[in-house]
Amino acid sequence: MTRGNHPFWKVIEGKEPSQGASAWLGRKILKVDPQGGFLKTQFDPKPDFINPLGHVQGGILAAMLDSAMSPALAT
C-alpha cells in the first residue's frame, strides 16, 4: 500500500478520526514513527465492554488487538 492520500494513512497520521469498528472500540492513534516501525495506540472502552468481574470482555480485547494490528503493520 502506498501512503499518498489513502484514508488509512490519514487516520494513522491523525488527520482523520478512526472509522467503523475502530471508532466503536474507542481507538485513538497516539504516535506513529514509520522509519522506526513504531505505533502507539489507545482504546477507551465503553462501560458496555466490561464483564461481571469488572474487566474488558475477552472478545472485545481481541477486537481491539485486531484494530491495532493493521496500522501497526502498516507503520
URJO-V620478 format. One record per pair of residues at least 4 apart in sequence whose C-alpha atoms are under 7 Angstrom apart, sorted by the first residue. I is the first residue (numbers start at 1). GAP is how many residues later the second one is. If there is no record, write none. Layout:
# URJO-V620478
I GAP
I GAP
This chain:
# URJO-V620478
3 6
5 4
5 5
6 4
7 4
8 4
9 4
10 4
10 5
10 6
11 4
11 5
11 6
11 7
12 17
12 59
13 19
14 15
18 4
18 5
18 9
18 10
19 4
20 4
21 4
22 4
22 5
22 45
23 4
25 18
25 20
25 39
26 17
26 18
26 19
27 14
27 15
27 16
27 17
28 13
28 14
28 15
29 11
29 12
29 13
30 10
30 11
30 12
31 8
31 9
32 6
32 7
32 8
33 4
33 5
33 6
33 42
34 4
34 41
37 38
38 37
39 33
39 36
41 27
45 4
49 7
49 8
49 11
50 4
50 5
50 6
50 7
51 4
51 5
51 6
56 4
56 5
57 4
58 4
59 4
60 4
61 4
62 4
63 4
64 4
65 4
68 4
69 4
70 4
71 4
